[in-house]
């Protein structure tokens, strides 16, 4: 019996039992894609002590090239143990269009996905070398995430650390993330998202973004990032929304954040576009009620604060309070660029919007 079949069989037995504990002992397991489906008979604990390593044979992902390990529709689940989930992503990175522009752009698996789960706790895991994103919470509710170590090489493409989409009431605490893309990415349909005591870098920072592309109406609200340390990241705290989109990103707080040598420490970009050519469009996702409080540190670039907001839908209710960002190079000054933004400053703020 292959490893993935053994995992499937163990899951079936645990899921159909009362108060079961599924244990992955200390060992190394090479596993093909597996879906752990609910609903289960009662509360369930998965204790991972060993190393679960992804198959690097891309033909194993023919049925679904976007997922490797998936918990689907499970309630009252605890996943813990201090073990390692290794996406073994090198073969996927090498074949990414972001690494080799002559190759077509294709999907790659997310290492660990929680899809439509409720009352979920994920604690004390190492997740590394994801094929693409490391851990994703999709359409889930009432989630607690803590003590994660998430790592992949800085050059690995699209390897977001923690991805949150269409998820409500999620608390992420005390985690260290060093990847090739966003440490945390929060996208449409997410509400009441709290991330506290996060160490981020290298990577692309903490992002609320890619909102409102296509015909779908974007909605993100009630996001708090409190107590983060970012070092050497491409961005610090960023809100990015697609041109031509619709919807709103609102009630967002970034507070008690330290930046060290961060290229774009504070940025709102309502003109986000990742295509080669982009035309300015009138419609945009609205950005409202965003607070930046007690943010200090150094910028690797000249522009430490940039609010590039839409002419048609200016950013509303933006507050900077006790924000001090200096250039990493001591002989140079940081500056702020602010377009179409309704802004209030309190306390000491530097640099100022002109």
C-alpha positions in Angstrom: 0.0 0.0 0.0 1.4 3.4 -1.0 1.8 6.2 1.6 -1.2 8.2 0.2 -3.5 5.2 0.3 -2.4 4.5 3.9 -3.2 8.1 4.8 -6.6 7.9 3.1 -7.4 4.7 4.9 -6.3 6.1 8.3 -8.4 9.2 7.7 -11.5 7.2 6.8 -11.2 5.2 10.0 -10.6 8.3 12.2 -13.3 10.3 10.5 -15.9 7.6 11.2 -14.9 7.1 14.8 -15.8 9.1 17.9 -13.1 11.4 19.3 -10.3 9.9 17.2 -6.7 10.9 17.1 -4.8 10.4 13.8 -1.0 10.2 14.5 1.7 10.6 11.9 4.8 9.1 13.6 8.3 10.4 13.4 9.4 9.2 9.9 9.5 10.5 6.4 6.5 9.9 4.1 6.5 10.6 0.4 2.8 11.3 -0.5 0.8 11.9 -3.6 -2.2 14.3 -3.5 -4.6 13.4 -0.7 -8.1 14.9 0.1 -9.3 14.4 3.7 -13.0 14.9 3.4 -15.7 15.5 6.0 -18.1 15.7 7.6 -16.7 13.4 10.4 -18.6 11.7 13.2 -17.1 13.9 16.0 -14.2 16.1 16.9 -10.9 15.0 15.3 -7.2 15.6 16.1 -4.4 15.1 13.6 -1.0 14.9 15.2 1.9 15.3 12.8 5.3 14.4 14.2 7.1 13.1 11.1 7.9 14.7 7.7 5.2 14.5 5.0 6.9 15.2 1.7 5.1 15.8 -1.6 5.7 13.5 -4.6 7.7 15.4 -7.2 6.3 13.5 -10.1 4.0 16.1 -11.7 2.0 13.4 -13.4 0.6 12.5 -10.0 -1.3 15.8 -10.0 -3.1 15.3 -13.3 -6.5 15.1 -11.7 -6.0 18.4 -9.7 -2.9 20.5 -10.3 -3.9 23.1 -7.7 -3.8 21.1 -4.5 -1.6 18.6 -2.6 -3.0 18.0 0.9 -6.6 19.1 1.4 -8.9 19.1 4.4 -12.4 19.5 2.9 -15.6 20.3 4.8 -14.3 19.2 8.2 -15.6 20.7 11.5 -14.0 20.7 14.9 -10.6 19.8 13.7 -7.2 20.2 15.5 -4.0 19.8 13.4 -0.8 20.0 15.5 2.4 18.1 16.5 5.5 20.0 15.5 6.1 17.9 12.4 6.9 19.1 8.9 4.9 19.4 5.7 7.3 19.7 2.8 5.9 20.6 -0.6 9.2 19.5 -2.4 8.6 22.4 -4.8 11.8 22.7 -6.7 10.4 20.9 -9.9 7.5 23.3 -9.9 9.6 26.4 -9.4 11.9 25.4 -12.3 8.8 25.1 -14.6 7.2 28.3 -13.6 6.7 31.0 -16.2 8.0 33.5 -13.6 11.3 31.7 -13.6 11.5 30.8 -17.4 9.4 33.3 -19.4 9.5 30.9 -22.4 7.3 28.5 -20.5 3.4 28.8 -20.4 1.9 29.9 -17.2 0.3 27.0 -15.3 -1.2 26.4 -11.9 0.9 24.7 -9.2 -0.4 23.0 -6.1 -1.0 24.7 -2.7 0.8 22.5 -0.1 -1.9 22.5 2.5 -5.5 23.7 2.0 -8.4 23.9 4.5 -11.6 24.2 2.4 -14.9 25.0 4.0 -13.8 24.0 7.5 -15.3 25.2 10.7 -14.0 25.5 14.2 -10.4 24.7 13.1 -7.2 24.9 15.1 -3.8 24.6 13.3 -0.9 24.8 15.8 2.9 24.1 15.8 3.7 23.0 12.3 6.6 23.5 9.9 5.5 24.1 6.3 8.3 24.4 3.8 9.2 24.4 0.1 5.6 24.6 -1.1 4.9 24.0 -4.8 3.1 27.3 -4.8 1.2 28.7 -1.8 2.1 27.1 1.6 -1.2 27.1 3.5 -4.6 28.4 2.3 -7.8 28.9 4.2 -10.7 29.0 1.8 -14.4 29.5 2.6 -13.7 28.6 6.3 -15.0 30.0 9.6 -13.8 30.3 13.2 -10.1 29.4 12.6 -7.1 29.7 15.0 -3.6 29.5 13.6 -0.5 29.7 15.8 3.2 28.8 16.1 3.8 28.1 12.4 7.2 28.2 10.7 6.8 28.7 7.0 9.9 28.8 4.8 10.9 28.5 1.1 13.7 30.1 -0.9 13.5 33.8 -1.6 13.5 33.1 -5.4 10.7 30.6 -5.3 7.7 32.0 -7.3 4.2 32.6 -5.9 5.0 30.8 -2.6 2.7 32.9 -0.4 3.0 31.8 3.3 -0.6 32.1 4.5 -3.4 32.8 2.1 -6.9 33.7 3.3 -9.9 33.8 1.0 -13.6 33.9 1.7 -12.8 33.1 5.4 -14.4 34.6 8.5 -13.1 34.9 12.0 -9.5 33.8 11.6 -6.8 34.5 14.2 -3.1 34.0 13.2 -0.5 34.4 15.9 3.1 34.0 16.8 4.3 32.7 13.4 7.5 33.1 11.4 7.2 33.4 7.6 10.1 33.6 5.1 9.1 32.8 1.5 9.3 34.0 -2.1 6.0 35.9 -2.1 3.5 37.5 0.4 4.0 36.4 4.0 0.3 36.7 4.4 -2.2 37.4 1.6 -5.8 38.3 2.4 -8.3 38.4 -0.5 -11.9 38.8 -1.3 -14.7 37.5 0.9 -12.6 37.6 4.1 -13.9 39.2 7.2 -12.6 39.6 10.8 -9.0 38.6 10.0 -6.5 39.1 12.8 -2.8 38.5 12.5 -0.6 39.2 15.6 3.1 38.7 16.4 4.2 37.9 12.9 7.8 37.8 11.7 8.1 38.3 8.0 11.0 38.2 5.6 12.3 37.6 3.1 9.2 37.9 0.9 6.7 40.4 -0.4 5.3 41.5 2.9 1.7 41.5 4.2 -0.9 42.1 1.5 -4.6 42.7 1.2 -4.9 42.4 -2.4 -5.8 41.3 -5.9 -9.3 42.5 -5.2 -12.1 42.9 -7.7 -10.7 41.5 -10.9 -13.2 40.4 -13.5 -16.9 40.7 -12.9 -16.9 39.6 -9.2 -17.5 42.2 -6.5 -14.7 42.3 -4.0 -15.3 42.6 -0.3 -12.8 42.5 2.6 -13.5 44.0 6.0 -12.3 44.0 9.6 -8.6 43.1 9.1 -6.2 43.8 11.9 -2.4 43.3 11.6 -1.0 44.0 15.1 2.6 43.4 16.1 4.6 42.5 13.0 8.3 42.6 12.3 9.2 42.9 8.6 12.8 42.7 7.4 14.2 43.0 3.9 10.8 42.5 2.2 9.7 43.8 -1.2 6.7 45.5 0.4 5.7 46.2 4.0 1.9 46.5 4.5 0.1 46.7 1.1 -3.4 47.1 -0.2 -3.6 46.4 -3.9 -6.8 46.4 -6.0 -7.3 45.8 -9.7 -8.3 48.5 -12.1 -11.8 47.9 -13.4 -12.9 46.1 -10.3 -15.8 46.8 -8.0 -16.4 46.3 -4.3 -14.8 47.6 -1.1 -11.9 47.0 1.2 -12.7 48.6 4.6 -12.0 48.8 8.3 -8.4 47.8 8.2 -5.8 48.4 10.9 -2.0 48.1 10.7 -0.5 48.8 14.1 2.6 48.2 16.2 4.8 47.3 13.2 8.6 47.3 12.9 10.1 47.7 9.4 13.8 47.1 8.6 15.1 47.8 5.1 11.7 47.3 3.5 11.4 48.5 -0.1 7.8 49.8 0.0 6.8 50.1 3.7 3.3 51.5 3.3 1.4 51.3 0.0 -2.1 51.5 -1.3 -2.3 50.7 -5.0 -5.7 51.0 -6.7 -4.1 50.7 -10.1 -2.6 47.2 -9.6 -2.0 45.3 -12.8 0.2 42.4 -13.5 -0.2 42.4 -17.2 2.3 43.8 -19.7 0.0 46.6 -20.8 -2.8 48.2 -18.7 -5.2 50.9 -19.6 -6.6 53.2 -16.9 -10.2 52.4 -16.1 -12.9 54.4 -14.3 -14.2 51.7 -12.0 -12.2 50.6 -8.9 -12.5 48.8 -5.6 -13.2 51.4 -2.9 -10.7 51.6 0.0 -12.1 53.0 3.2 -11.2 53.4 6.9 -7.6 52.3 7.0 -5.5 53.1 10.1 -1.7 53.0 10.3 -0.6 53.4 13.9 2.8 53.1 15.6 4.7 52.0 12.6 8.5 52.6 12.7 11.6 51.6 10.9 13.6 52.0 7.7 12.8 52.1 4.0 15.1 50.6 1.4 13.5 52.8 -1.3 13.0 56.6 -1.5 9.2 56.4 -1.3 8.4 55.1 2.1 4.6 55.9 1.9 2.7 55.7 -1.3 -1.1 56.2 -1.6 -1.9 55.8 -5.3 -5.7 56.0 -5.2 -8.3 56.1 -7.9 -9.5 59.4 -9.3 -13.0 58.1 -9.5 -13.0 56.4 -6.1 -10.4 58.2 -3.9 -9.2 56.5 -0.7 -11.4 57.6 2.2 -10.7 57.8 6.0 -7.0 57.0 5.9 -5.3 57.7 9.2 -1.5 57.9 9.9 -0.8 58.1 13.6 2.8 57.9 15.0 4.4 56.7 11.8 8.1 57.3 11.4 9.9 55.8 8.5 13.5 56.8 7.6 15.8 55.8 4.8 18.0 52.8 5.4 20.8 54.9 3.8 21.4 57.4 6.5 22.5 60.2 4.1 19.2 60.1 2.2 15.6 61.2 3.1 12.4 59.2 2.7 9.4 60.8 1.1 5.7 60.2 0.7 3.6 60.2 -2.5 -0.1 60.7 -2.1 -2.7 60.8 -4.9 -6.5 61.1 -4.5 -6.5 60.3 -0.7 -8.6 61.7 2.2 -5.9 61.6 4.9 -5.6 62.6 8.6 -2.3 62.6 10.5 -2.0 62.4 14.3 1.0 62.4 16.5 4.5 62.3 14.9 4.3 61.4 11.1 7.3 61.3 8.9 7.5 61.5 5.9 4.5 63.7 5.3 2.3 63.6 2.3 3.0 66.8 0.3 
